[in-house]
C-alpha cells in the first residue's frame, strides 16, 4: 500500500506488523462477542496501540495495558500503521 502524506499507509492485518510498530485500530472482522470483549479491554476502533510481540500470541499495548491476542484474532483486526516506531 502506498504511503500517504501524513505517513500512514492503508489498512493491514495486525498480524502483519512487526514488534515496535504503532498503529490505530481501523476495523474488526470478528464476532460481536469478540468485539465486546476487546472493547472492554480498550481496543475500540480508532484506539492507538503498540505491537510488543508479534506471533502467537500477538501482544499489543493499549494505553498502559498489554493484551495477548491469539494469532487467529490478530489476523482479523485491521490497523493503520502510524509513522515511526516506539521502543
PyMOL Python script that loads the backbone (N, CA, C, O; Angstrom):
from pymol import cmd

cmd.read_pdbstr("""\
ATOM      1  N   UNK A   1       0.840  -1.183   0.000  1.00  0.00           N
ATOM      2  CA  UNK A   1       0.000   0.000   0.000  1.00  0.00           C
ATOM      3  C   UNK A   1       0.882   1.242   0.000  1.00  0.00           C
ATOM      4  O   UNK A   1       1.855   1.298   0.751  1.00  0.00           O
ATOM      5  N   UNK A   2       0.568   2.231  -0.817  1.00  0.00           N
ATOM      6  CA  UNK A   2       1.387   3.439  -0.840  1.00  0.00           C
ATOM      7  C   UNK A   2       1.215   4.252   0.436  1.00  0.00           C
ATOM      8  O   UNK A   2       0.164   4.234   1.075  1.00  0.00           O
ATOM      9  N   UNK A   3       2.271   4.956   0.780  1.00  0.00           N
ATOM     10  CA  UNK A   3       2.232   5.790   1.982  1.00  0.00           C
ATOM     11  C   UNK A   3       1.575   7.122   1.658  1.00  0.00           C
ATOM     12  O   UNK A   3       1.813   7.698   0.596  1.00  0.00           O
ATOM     13  N   UNK A   4       0.742   7.614   2.584  1.00  0.00           N
ATOM     14  CA  UNK A   4       0.072   8.890   2.401  1.00  0.00           C
ATOM     15  C   UNK A   4       0.968  10.007   2.913  1.00  0.00           C
ATOM     16  O   UNK A   4       2.005   9.753   3.526  1.00  0.00           O
ATOM     17  N   UNK A   5       0.561  11.244   2.658  1.00  0.00           N
ATOM     18  CA  UNK A   5       1.343  12.400   3.106  1.00  0.00           C
ATOM     19  C   UNK A   5       1.520  12.449   4.615  1.00  0.00           C
ATOM     20  O   UNK A   5       2.548  12.928   5.096  1.00  0.00           O
ATOM     21  N   UNK A   6       0.542  11.965   5.371  1.00  0.00           N
ATOM     22  CA  UNK A   6       0.648  12.016   6.828  1.00  0.00           C
ATOM     23  C   UNK A   6       1.481  10.865   7.384  1.00  0.00           C
ATOM     24  O   UNK A   6       1.582  10.708   8.600  1.00  0.00           O
ATOM     25  N   UNK A   7       2.082  10.054   6.501  1.00  0.00           N
ATOM     26  CA  UNK A   7       2.961   8.982   6.939  1.00  0.00           C
ATOM     27  C   UNK A   7       2.260   7.661   7.170  1.00  0.00           C
ATOM     28  O   UNK A   7       2.919   6.659   7.448  1.00  0.00           O
ATOM     29  N   UNK A   8       0.938   7.630   7.062  1.00  0.00           N
ATOM     30  CA  UNK A   8       0.195   6.395   7.281  1.00  0.00           C
ATOM     31  C   UNK A   8       0.066   5.618   5.977  1.00  0.00           C
ATOM     32  O   UNK A   8       0.164   6.182   4.887  1.00  0.00           O
ATOM     33  N   UNK A   9      -0.151   4.342   6.109  1.00  0.00           N
ATOM     34  CA  UNK A   9      -0.438   3.505   4.958  1.00  0.00           C
ATOM     35  C   UNK A   9      -1.873   3.014   5.091  1.00  0.00           C
ATOM     36  O   UNK A   9      -2.528   3.271   6.101  1.00  0.00           O
ATOM     37  N   UNK A  10      -2.360   2.313   4.080  1.00  0.00           N
ATOM     38  CA  UNK A  10      -3.705   1.762   4.134  1.00  0.00           C
ATOM     39  C   UNK A  10      -3.791   0.669   5.184  1.00  0.00           C
ATOM     40  O   UNK A  10      -2.775   0.261   5.747  1.00  0.00           O
ATOM     41  N   UNK A  11      -4.988   0.201   5.445  1.00  0.00           N
ATOM     42  CA  UNK A  11      -5.190  -0.827   6.477  1.00  0.00           C
ATOM     43  C   UNK A  11      -4.439  -2.122   6.159  1.00  0.00           C
ATOM     44  O   UNK A  11      -4.395  -2.570   5.013  1.00  0.00           O
ATOM     45  N   UNK A  12      -3.855  -2.705   7.196  1.00  0.00           N
ATOM     46  CA  UNK A  12      -3.183  -4.005   7.102  1.00  0.00           C
ATOM     47  C   UNK A  12      -3.631  -4.846   8.292  1.00  0.00           C
ATOM     48  O   UNK A  12      -4.178  -4.319   9.261  1.00  0.00           O
ATOM     49  N   UNK A  13      -3.402  -6.122   8.218  1.00  0.00           N
ATOM     50  CA  UNK A  13      -3.748  -7.008   9.328  1.00  0.00           C
ATOM     51  C   UNK A  13      -2.764  -6.788  10.469  1.00  0.00           C
ATOM     52  O   UNK A  13      -1.560  -6.661  10.246  1.00  0.00           O
ATOM     53  N   UNK A  14      -3.280  -6.743  11.686  1.00  0.00           N
ATOM     54  CA  UNK A  14      -2.425  -6.572  12.861  1.00  0.00           C
ATOM     55  C   UNK A  14      -1.329  -7.633  12.886  1.00  0.00           C
ATOM     56  O   UNK A  14      -0.199  -7.350  13.285  1.00  0.00           O
ATOM     57  N   UNK A  15      -1.653  -8.834  12.466  1.00  0.00           N
ATOM     58  CA  UNK A  15      -0.680  -9.930  12.474  1.00  0.00           C
ATOM     59  C   UNK A  15       0.498  -9.691  11.531  1.00  0.00           C
ATOM     60  O   UNK A  15       1.508 -10.389  11.624  1.00  0.00           O
ATOM     61  N   UNK A  16       0.388  -8.708  10.617  1.00  0.00           N
ATOM     62  CA  UNK A  16       1.463  -8.412   9.670  1.00  0.00           C
ATOM     63  C   UNK A  16       2.431  -7.336  10.152  1.00  0.00           C
ATOM     64  O   UNK A  16       3.454  -7.101   9.508  1.00  0.00           O
ATOM     65  N   UNK A  17       2.131  -6.684  11.262  1.00  0.00           N
ATOM     66  CA  UNK A  17       3.006  -5.612  11.742  1.00  0.00           C
ATOM     67  C   UNK A  17       4.141  -6.163  12.596  1.00  0.00           C
ATOM     68  O   UNK A  17       3.935  -7.096  13.371  1.00  0.00           O
ATOM     69  N   UNK A  18       5.334  -5.597  12.461  1.00  0.00           N
ATOM     70  CA  UNK A  18       6.452  -6.038  13.300  1.00  0.00           C
ATOM     71  C   UNK A  18       6.370  -5.450  14.705  1.00  0.00           C
ATOM     72  O   UNK A  18       5.694  -4.446  14.931  1.00  0.00           O
ATOM     73  N   UNK A  19       7.055  -6.075  15.627  1.00  0.00           N
ATOM     74  CA  UNK A  19       7.127  -5.571  17.001  1.00  0.00           C
ATOM     75  C   UNK A  19       7.696  -4.152  16.978  1.00  0.00           C
ATOM     76  O   UNK A  19       8.609  -3.845  16.212  1.00  0.00           O
ATOM     77  N   UNK A  20       7.142  -3.302  17.828  1.00  0.00           N
ATOM     78  CA  UNK A  20       7.597  -1.914  17.935  1.00  0.00           C
ATOM     79  C   UNK A  20       6.779  -0.949  17.104  1.00  0.00           C
ATOM     80  O   UNK A  20       6.906   0.264  17.272  1.00  0.00           O
ATOM     81  N   UNK A  21       5.945  -1.453  16.215  1.00  0.00           N
ATOM     82  CA  UNK A  21       5.158  -0.583  15.337  1.00  0.00           C
ATOM     83  C   UNK A  21       3.926  -0.045  16.059  1.00  0.00           C
ATOM     84  O   UNK A  21       3.253  -0.770  16.792  1.00  0.00           O
ATOM     85  N   UNK A  22       3.644   1.235  15.840  1.00  0.00           N
ATOM     86  CA  UNK A  22       2.441   1.879  16.381  1.00  0.00           C
ATOM     87  C   UNK A  22       1.376   1.877  15.302  1.00  0.00           C
ATOM     88  O   UNK A  22       1.680   2.036  14.120  1.00  0.00           O
ATOM     89  N   UNK A  23       0.126   1.697  15.709  1.00  0.00           N
ATOM     90  CA  UNK A  23      -0.971   1.668  14.743  1.00  0.00           C
ATOM     91  C   UNK A  23      -2.271   2.068  15.417  1.00  0.00           C
ATOM     92  O   UNK A  23      -2.371   2.094  16.643  1.00  0.00           O
ATOM     93  N   UNK A  24      -3.259   2.378  14.600  1.00  0.00           N
ATOM     94  CA  UNK A  24      -4.614   2.653  15.083  1.00  0.00           C
ATOM     95  C   UNK A  24      -5.532   1.553  14.573  1.00  0.00           C
ATOM     96  O   UNK A  24      -5.451   1.147  13.413  1.00  0.00           O
ATOM     97  N   UNK A  25      -6.405   1.078  15.452  1.00  0.00           N
ATOM     98  CA  UNK A  25      -7.355   0.053  15.066  1.00  0.00           C
ATOM     99  C   UNK A  25      -8.352   0.660  14.093  1.00  0.00           C
ATOM    100  O   UNK A  25      -9.014   1.653  14.396  1.00  0.00           O
ATOM    101  N   UNK A  26      -8.449   0.048  12.917  1.00  0.00           N
ATOM    102  CA  UNK A  26      -9.290   0.568  11.842  1.00  0.00           C
ATOM    103  C   UNK A  26     -10.629  -0.168  11.776  1.00  0.00           C
ATOM    104  O   UNK A  26     -11.691   0.453  11.718  1.00  0.00           O
ATOM    105  N   UNK A  27     -10.559  -1.490  11.785  1.00  0.00           N
ATOM    106  CA  UNK A  27     -11.781  -2.285  11.679  1.00  0.00           C
ATOM    107  C   UNK A  27     -11.563  -3.662  12.280  1.00  0.00           C
ATOM    108  O   UNK A  27     -10.467  -4.219  12.206  1.00  0.00           O
ATOM    109  N   UNK A  28     -12.612  -4.204  12.874  1.00  0.00           N
ATOM    110  CA  UNK A  28     -12.561  -5.543  13.458  1.00  0.00           C
ATOM    111  C   UNK A  28     -13.435  -6.469  12.622  1.00  0.00           C
ATOM    112  O   UNK A  28     -14.619  -6.191  12.430  1.00  0.00           O
ATOM    113  N   UNK A  29     -12.880  -7.548  12.129  1.00  0.00           N
ATOM    114  CA  UNK A  29     -13.629  -8.550  11.359  1.00  0.00           C
ATOM    115  C   UNK A  29     -13.843  -9.766  12.256  1.00  0.00           C
ATOM    116  O   UNK A  29     -13.413 -10.877  11.945  1.00  0.00           O
ATOM    117  N   UNK A  30     -14.518  -9.524  13.369  1.00  0.00           N
ATOM    118  CA  UNK A  30     -14.713 -10.551  14.392  1.00  0.00           C
ATOM    119  C   UNK A  30     -16.181 -10.561  14.817  1.00  0.00           C
ATOM    120  O   UNK A  30     -16.952  -9.677  14.443  1.00  0.00           O
ATOM    121  N   UNK A  31     -16.549 -11.553  15.586  1.00  0.00           N
ATOM    122  CA  UNK A  31     -17.933 -11.651  16.057  1.00  0.00           C
ATOM    123  C   UNK A  31     -18.242 -10.518  17.032  1.00  0.00           C
ATOM    124  O   UNK A  31     -17.344  -9.873  17.573  1.00  0.00           O
ATOM    125  N   UNK A  32     -19.535 -10.296  17.237  1.00  0.00           N
ATOM    126  CA  UNK A  32     -19.955  -9.257  18.185  1.00  0.00           C
ATOM    127  C   UNK A  32     -19.446  -9.562  19.597  1.00  0.00           C
ATOM    128  O   UNK A  32     -19.051  -8.652  20.326  1.00  0.00           O
ATOM    129  N   UNK A  33     -19.457 -10.836  19.976  1.00  0.00           N
ATOM    130  CA  UNK A  33     -18.966 -11.215  21.302  1.00  0.00           C
ATOM    131  C   UNK A  33     -17.492 -10.916  21.469  1.00  0.00           C
ATOM    132  O   UNK A  33     -17.077 -10.391  22.503  1.00  0.00           O
ATOM    133  N   UNK A  34     -16.682 -11.248  20.449  1.00  0.00           N
ATOM    134  CA  UNK A  34     -15.241 -10.958  20.500  1.00  0.00           C
ATOM    135  C   UNK A  34     -15.011  -9.451  20.525  1.00  0.00           C
ATOM    136  O   UNK A  34     -14.147  -8.964  21.254  1.00  0.00           O
ATOM    137  N   UNK A  35     -15.782  -8.713  19.730  1.00  0.00           N
ATOM    138  CA  UNK A  35     -15.643  -7.252  19.692  1.00  0.00           C
ATOM    139  C   UNK A  35     -15.960  -6.642  21.055  1.00  0.00           C
ATOM    140  O   UNK A  35     -15.298  -5.700  21.490  1.00  0.00           O
ATOM    141  N   UNK A  36     -16.959  -7.177  21.713  1.00  0.00           N
ATOM    142  CA  UNK A  36     -17.343  -6.683  23.040  1.00  0.00           C
ATOM    143  C   UNK A  36     -16.221  -6.925  24.054  1.00  0.00           C
ATOM    144  O   UNK A  36     -15.920  -6.057  24.874  1.00  0.00           O
ATOM    145  N   UNK A  37     -15.611  -8.101  23.991  1.00  0.00           N
ATOM    146  CA  UNK A  37     -14.501  -8.401  24.908  1.00  0.00           C
ATOM    147  C   UNK A  37     -13.313  -7.476  24.665  1.00  0.00           C
ATOM    148  O   UNK A  37     -12.720  -6.966  25.615  1.00  0.00           O
ATOM    149  N   UNK A  38     -12.963  -7.257  23.396  1.00  0.00           N
ATOM    150  CA  UNK A  38     -11.838  -6.373  23.094  1.00  0.00           C
ATOM    151  C   UNK A  38     -12.146  -4.934  23.500  1.00  0.00           C
ATOM    152  O   UNK A  38     -11.272  -4.229  24.005  1.00  0.00           O
ATOM    153  N   UNK A  39     -13.377  -4.500  23.281  1.00  0.00           N
ATOM    154  CA  UNK A  39     -13.761  -3.139  23.669  1.00  0.00           C
ATOM    155  C   UNK A  39     -13.646  -2.962  25.180  1.00  0.00           C
ATOM    156  O   UNK A  39     -13.255  -1.893  25.648  1.00  0.00           O
ATOM    157  N   UNK A  40     -13.978  -3.987  25.940  1.00  0.00           N
ATOM    158  CA  UNK A  40     -13.871  -3.913  27.394  1.00  0.00           C
ATOM    159  C   UNK A  40     -12.420  -3.751  27.845  1.00  0.00           C
ATOM    160  O   UNK A  40     -12.156  -3.251  28.938  1.00  0.00           O
ATOM    161  N   UNK A  41     -11.474  -4.181  26.988  1.00  0.00           N
ATOM    162  CA  UNK A  41     -10.049  -4.043  27.305  1.00  0.00           C
ATOM    163  C   UNK A  41      -9.448  -2.788  26.677  1.00  0.00           C
ATOM    164  O   UNK A  41      -8.237  -2.579  26.744  1.00  0.00           O
ATOM    165  N   UNK A  42     -10.295  -1.949  26.063  1.00  0.00           N
ATOM    166  CA  UNK A  42      -9.811  -0.693  25.498  1.00  0.00           C
ATOM    167  C   UNK A  42      -9.515  -0.735  24.015  1.00  0.00           C
ATOM    168  O   UNK A  42      -9.068   0.265  23.453  1.00  0.00           O
ATOM    169  N   UNK A  43      -9.753  -1.869  23.360  1.00  0.00           N
ATOM    170  CA  UNK A  43      -9.474  -1.972  21.931  1.00  0.00           C
ATOM    171  C   UNK A  43     -10.708  -1.610  21.114  1.00  0.00           C
ATOM    172  O   UNK A  43     -11.409  -2.476  20.590  1.00  0.00           O
ATOM    173  N   UNK A  44     -10.950  -0.314  21.023  1.00  0.00           N
ATOM    174  CA  UNK A  44     -12.048   0.222  20.230  1.00  0.00           C
ATOM    175  C   UNK A  44     -11.491   0.745  18.919  1.00  0.00           C
ATOM    176  O   UNK A  44     -10.307   1.071  18.831  1.00  0.00           O
ATOM    177  N   UNK A  45     -12.343   0.827  17.892  1.00  0.00           N
ATOM    178  CA  UNK A  45     -11.880   1.375  16.620  1.00  0.00           C
ATOM    179  C   UNK A  45     -11.337   2.776  16.843  1.00  0.00           C
ATOM    180  O   UNK A  45     -11.967   3.598  17.509  1.00  0.00           O
ATOM    181  N   UNK A  46     -10.168   3.041  16.285  1.00  0.00           N
ATOM    182  CA  UNK A  46      -9.504   4.335  16.442  1.00  0.00           C
ATOM    183  C   UNK A  46      -8.491   4.388  17.566  1.00  0.00           C
ATOM    184  O   UNK A  46      -7.730   5.351  17.658  1.00  0.00           O
ATOM    185  N   UNK A  47      -8.459   3.367  18.432  1.00  0.00           N
ATOM    186  CA  UNK A  47      -7.504   3.406  19.547  1.00  0.00           C
ATOM    187  C   UNK A  47      -6.075   3.222  19.032  1.00  0.00           C
ATOM    188  O   UNK A  47      -5.841   2.534  18.039  1.00  0.00           O
ATOM    189  N   UNK A  48      -5.143   3.841  19.718  1.00  0.00           N
ATOM    190  CA  UNK A  48      -3.730   3.713  19.405  1.00  0.00           C
ATOM    191  C   UNK A  48      -3.179   2.500  20.133  1.00  0.00           C
ATOM    192  O   UNK A  48      -3.436   2.310  21.322  1.00  0.00           O
ATOM    193  N   UNK A  49      -2.422   1.680  19.419  1.00  0.00           N
ATOM    194  CA  UNK A  49      -1.807   0.510  20.049  1.00  0.00           C
ATOM    195  C   UNK A  49      -0.366   0.381  19.577  1.00  0.00           C
ATOM    196  O   UNK A  49       0.022   0.932  18.547  1.00  0.00           O
ATOM    197  N   UNK A  50       0.407  -0.353  20.349  1.00  0.00           N
ATOM    198  CA  UNK A  50       1.799  -0.632  20.002  1.00  0.00           C
ATOM    199  C   UNK A  50       1.976  -2.145  20.008  1.00  0.00           C
ATOM    200  O   UNK A  50       1.615  -2.816  20.975  1.00  0.00           O
ATOM    201  N   UNK A  51       2.532  -2.677  18.927  1.00  0.00           N
ATOM    202  CA  UNK A  51       2.800  -4.114  18.865  1.00  0.00           C
ATOM    203  C   UNK A  51       4.048  -4.382  19.692  1.00  0.00           C
ATOM    204  O   UNK A  51       5.116  -3.851  19.387  1.00  0.00           O
ATOM    205  N   UNK A  52       3.930  -5.189  20.720  1.00  0.00           N
ATOM    206  CA  UNK A  52       5.068  -5.517  21.577  1.00  0.00           C
ATOM    207  C   UNK A  52       5.719  -6.826  21.167  1.00  0.00           C
ATOM    208  O   UNK A  52       6.934  -6.976  21.296  1.00  0.00           O
ATOM    209  N   UNK A  53       4.935  -7.773  20.675  1.00  0.00           N
ATOM    210  CA  UNK A  53       5.455  -9.058  20.204  1.00  0.00           C
ATOM    211  C   UNK A  53       4.463  -9.587  19.186  1.00  0.00           C
ATOM    212  O   UNK A  53       3.262  -9.640  19.449  1.00  0.00           O
ATOM    213  N   UNK A  54       4.968  -9.979  18.023  1.00  0.00           N
ATOM    214  CA  UNK A  54       4.058 -10.489  17.010  1.00  0.00           C
ATOM    215  C   UNK A  54       4.322 -11.958  16.788  1.00  0.00           C
ATOM    216  O   UNK A  54       5.404 -12.341  16.344  1.00  0.00           O
ATOM    217  N   UNK A  55       3.368 -12.758  17.085  1.00  0.00           N
ATOM    218  CA  UNK A  55       3.463 -14.203  16.954  1.00  0.00           C
ATOM    219  C   UNK A  55       2.170 -14.785  17.459  1.00  0.00           C
ATOM    220  O   UNK A  55       1.093 -14.249  17.194  1.00  0.00           O
ATOM    221  N   UNK A  56       2.267 -15.870  18.181  1.00  0.00           N
ATOM    222  CA  UNK A  56       1.078 -16.464  18.779  1.00  0.00           C
ATOM    223  C   UNK A  56       1.377 -16.754  20.236  1.00  0.00           C
ATOM    224  O   UNK A  56       1.930 -17.811  20.539  1.00  0.00           O
ATOM    225  N   UNK A  57       1.033 -15.855  21.154  1.00  0.00           N
ATOM    226  CA  UNK A  57       0.105 -14.751  20.954  1.00  0.00           C
ATOM    227  C   UNK A  57       0.783 -13.493  20.409  1.00  0.00           C
ATOM    228  O   UNK A  57       2.000 -13.326  20.496  1.00  0.00           O
ATOM    229  N   UNK A  58      -0.039 -12.626  19.853  1.00  0.00           N
ATOM    230  CA  UNK A  58       0.382 -11.287  19.439  1.00  0.00           C
ATOM    231  C   UNK A  58       0.117 -10.397  20.651  1.00  0.00           C
ATOM    232  O   UNK A  58      -1.016 -10.316  21.126  1.00  0.00           O
ATOM    233  N   UNK A  59       1.143  -9.737  21.145  1.00  0.00           N
ATOM    234  CA  UNK A  59       0.976  -8.899  22.337  1.00  0.00           C
ATOM    235  C   UNK A  59       0.983  -7.438  21.911  1.00  0.00           C
ATOM    236  O   UNK A  59       1.927  -6.961  21.280  1.00  0.00           O
ATOM    237  N   UNK A  60      -0.093  -6.737  22.269  1.00  0.00           N
ATOM    238  CA  UNK A  60      -0.214  -5.319  21.952  1.00  0.00           C
ATOM    239  C   UNK A  60      -0.409  -4.543  23.246  1.00  0.00           C
ATOM    240  O   UNK A  60      -0.916  -5.064  24.239  1.00  0.00           O
ATOM    241  N   UNK A  61       0.007  -3.286  23.204  1.00  0.00           N
ATOM    242  CA  UNK A  61      -0.182  -2.399  24.342  1.00  0.00           C
ATOM    243  C   UNK A  61      -1.192  -1.334  23.952  1.00  0.00           C
ATOM    244  O   UNK A  61      -1.012  -0.627  22.960  1.00  0.00           O
ATOM    245  N   UNK A  62      -2.254  -1.225  24.738  1.00  0.00           N
ATOM    246  CA  UNK A  62      -3.287  -0.209  24.552  1.00  0.00           C
ATOM    247  C   UNK A  62      -3.294   0.617  25.823  1.00  0.00           C
ATOM    248  O   UNK A  62      -3.574   0.106  26.907  1.00  0.00           O
ATOM    249  N   UNK A  63      -2.983   1.901  25.682  1.00  0.00           N
ATOM    250  CA  UNK A  63      -2.766   2.778  26.842  1.00  0.00           C
ATOM    251  C   UNK A  63      -1.650   2.170  27.680  1.00  0.00           C
ATOM    252  O   UNK A  63      -0.511   2.125  27.215  1.00  0.00           O
ATOM    253  N   UNK A  64      -1.917   1.708  28.875  1.00  0.00           N
ATOM    254  CA  UNK A  64      -0.857   1.112  29.695  1.00  0.00           C
ATOM    255  C   UNK A  64      -1.084  -0.377  29.925  1.00  0.00           C
ATOM    256  O   UNK A  64      -0.437  -0.983  30.778  1.00  0.00           O
ATOM    257  N   UNK A  65      -2.002  -0.962  29.165  1.00  0.00           N
ATOM    258  CA  UNK A  65      -2.343  -2.374  29.340  1.00  0.00           C
ATOM    259  C   UNK A  65      -1.808  -3.205  28.185  1.00  0.00           C
ATOM    260  O   UNK A  65      -1.951  -2.831  27.021  1.00  0.00           O
ATOM    261  N   UNK A  66      -1.191  -4.330  28.512  1.00  0.00           N
ATOM    262  CA  UNK A  66      -0.743  -5.262  27.476  1.00  0.00           C
ATOM    263  C   UNK A  66      -1.773  -6.373  27.331  1.00  0.00           C
ATOM    264  O   UNK A  66      -2.234  -6.952  28.315  1.00  0.00           O
ATOM    265  N   UNK A  67      -2.118  -6.653  26.092  1.00  0.00           N
ATOM    266  CA  UNK A  67      -3.148  -7.638  25.785  1.00  0.00           C
ATOM    267  C   UNK A  67      -2.552  -8.698  24.865  1.00  0.00           C
ATOM    268  O   UNK A  67      -1.929  -8.370  23.856  1.00  0.00           O
ATOM    269  N   UNK A  68      -2.743  -9.964  25.212  1.00  0.00           N
ATOM    270  CA  UNK A  68      -2.297 -11.072  24.370  1.00  0.00           C
ATOM    271  C   UNK A  68      -3.454 -11.549  23.506  1.00  0.00           C
ATOM    272  O   UNK A  68      -4.513 -11.913  24.017  1.00  0.00           O
ATOM    273  N   UNK A  69      -3.246 -11.544  22.203  1.00  0.00           N
ATOM    274  CA  UNK A  69      -4.277 -11.959  21.257  1.00  0.00           C
ATOM    275  C   UNK A  69      -3.820 -13.198  20.496  1.00  0.00           C
ATOM    276  O   UNK A  69      -2.673 -13.273  20.055  1.00  0.00           O
ATOM    277  N   UNK A  70      -4.707 -14.155  20.346  1.00  0.00           N
ATOM    278  CA  UNK A  70      -4.393 -15.313  19.503  1.00  0.00           C
ATOM    279  C   UNK A  70      -4.130 -14.809  18.085  1.00  0.00           C
ATOM    280  O   UNK A  70      -4.754 -13.849  17.635  1.00  0.00           O
ATOM    281  N   UNK A  71      -3.213 -15.456  17.395  1.00  0.00           N
ATOM    282  CA  UNK A  71      -2.899 -15.045  16.026  1.00  0.00           C
ATOM    283  C   UNK A  71      -4.159 -15.037  15.158  1.00  0.00           C
ATOM    284  O   UNK A  71      -4.309 -14.178  14.289  1.00  0.00           O
ATOM    285  N   UNK A  72      -5.059 -15.987  15.391  1.00  0.00           N
ATOM    286  CA  UNK A  72      -6.295 -16.046  14.604  1.00  0.00           C
ATOM    287  C   UNK A  72      -7.159 -14.797  14.806  1.00  0.00           C
ATOM    288  O   UNK A  72      -7.912 -14.421  13.908  1.00  0.00           O
ATOM    289  N   UNK A  73      -7.061 -14.162  15.952  1.00  0.00           N
ATOM    290  CA  UNK A  73      -7.778 -12.902  16.202  1.00  0.00           C
ATOM    291  C   UNK A  73      -7.005 -11.745  15.570  1.00  0.00           C
ATOM    292  O   UNK A  73      -7.602 -10.895  14.909  1.00  0.00           O
ATOM    293  N   UNK A  74      -5.691 -11.701  15.764  1.00  0.00           N
ATOM    294  CA  UNK A  74      -4.863 -10.622  15.207  1.00  0.00           C
ATOM    295  C   UNK A  74      -4.977 -10.551  13.685  1.00  0.00           C
ATOM    296  O   UNK A  74      -4.853  -9.475  13.099  1.00  0.00           O
ATOM    297  N   UNK A  75      -5.212 -11.695  13.050  1.00  0.00           N
ATOM    298  CA  UNK A  75      -5.370 -11.726  11.594  1.00  0.00           C
ATOM    299  C   UNK A  75      -6.673 -11.082  11.137  1.00  0.00           C
ATOM    300  O   UNK A  75      -6.817 -10.733   9.966  1.00  0.00           O
ATOM    301  N   UNK A  76      -7.622 -10.921  12.057  1.00  0.00           N
ATOM    302  CA  UNK A  76      -8.926 -10.353  11.704  1.00  0.00           C
ATOM    303  C   UNK A  76      -9.106  -8.924  12.214  1.00  0.00           C
ATOM    304  O   UNK A  76     -10.211  -8.384  12.195  1.00  0.00           O
ATOM    305  N   UNK A  77      -8.015  -8.324  12.668  1.00  0.00           N
ATOM    306  CA  UNK A  77      -8.035  -6.922  13.096  1.00  0.00           C
ATOM    307  C   UNK A  77      -7.251  -6.105  12.078  1.00  0.00           C
ATOM    308  O   UNK A  77      -6.069  -6.362  11.848  1.00  0.00           O
ATOM    309  N   UNK A  78      -7.904  -5.127  11.473  1.00  0.00           N
ATOM    310  CA  UNK A  78      -7.236  -4.266  10.506  1.00  0.00           C
ATOM    311  C   UNK A  78      -6.799  -2.985  11.197  1.00  0.00           C
ATOM    312  O   UNK A  78      -7.566  -2.365  11.935  1.00  0.00           O
ATOM    313  N   UNK A  79      -5.561  -2.601  10.948  1.00  0.00           N
ATOM    314  CA  UNK A  79      -4.994  -1.413  11.579  1.00  0.00           C
ATOM    315  C   UNK A  79      -4.366  -0.523  10.525  1.00  0.00           C
ATOM    316  O   UNK A  79      -4.047  -0.970   9.423  1.00  0.00           O
ATOM    317  N   UNK A  80      -4.193   0.738  10.877  1.00  0.00           N
ATOM    318  CA  UNK A  80      -3.481   1.696  10.031  1.00  0.00           C
ATOM    319  C   UNK A  80      -2.209   2.050  10.771  1.00  0.00           C
ATOM    320  O   UNK A  80      -2.250   2.586  11.878  1.00  0.00           O
ATOM    321  N   UNK A  81      -1.082   1.748  10.154  1.00  0.00           N
ATOM    322  CA  UNK A  81       0.216   1.977  10.773  1.00  0.00           C
ATOM    323  C   UNK A  81       0.488   3.467  10.935  1.00  0.00           C
ATOM    324  O   UNK A  81       0.204   4.257  10.034  1.00  0.00           O
ATOM    325  N   UNK A  82       1.035   3.848  12.078  1.00  0.00           N
ATOM    326  CA  UNK A  82       1.435   5.220  12.341  1.00  0.00           C
ATOM    327  C   UNK A  82       2.895   5.389  11.955  1.00  0.00           C
ATOM    328  O   UNK A  82       3.640   4.409  11.915  1.00  0.00           O
ATOM    329  N   UNK A  83       3.312   6.605  11.673  1.00  0.00           N
ATOM    330  CA  UNK A  83       4.691   6.871  11.311  1.00  0.00           C
ATOM    331  C   UNK A  83       5.626   6.565  12.462  1.00  0.00           C
ATOM    332  O   UNK A  83       5.356   6.920  13.609  1.00  0.00           O
ATOM    333  N   UNK A  84       6.731   5.902  12.146  1.00  0.00           N
ATOM    334  CA  UNK A  84       7.754   5.629  13.139  1.00  0.00           C
ATOM    335  C   UNK A  84       7.383   4.484  14.053  1.00  0.00           C
ATOM    336  O   UNK A  84       6.271   3.958  14.012  1.00  0.00           O
ATOM    337  N   UNK A  85       8.335   4.115  14.871  1.00  0.00           N
ATOM    338  CA  UNK A  85       8.142   3.023  15.805  1.00  0.00           C
ATOM    339  C   UNK A  85       8.361   3.534  17.215  1.00  0.00           C
ATOM    340  O   UNK A  85       9.025   4.550  17.423  1.00  0.00           O
ATOM    341  N   UNK A  86       7.809   2.837  18.161  1.00  0.00           N
ATOM    342  CA  UNK A  86       8.029   3.157  19.566  1.00  0.00           C
ATOM    343  C   UNK A  86       8.855   2.037  20.160  1.00  0.00           C
ATOM    344  O   UNK A  86       8.651   0.874  19.813  1.00  0.00           O
ATOM    345  N   UNK A  87       9.756   2.350  21.021  1.00  0.00           N
ATOM    346  CA  UNK A  87      10.624   1.317  21.583  1.00  0.00           C
ATOM    347  C   UNK A  87      10.168   0.858  22.913  1.00  0.00           C
ATOM    348  O   UNK A  87      10.798  -0.011  23.515  1.00  0.00           O
TER     349      UNK A  87
END
""", "prot")
cmd.dss("prot")
cmd.show_as("cartoon", "prot")
cmd.util.cbc("prot")
cmd.orient("prot")
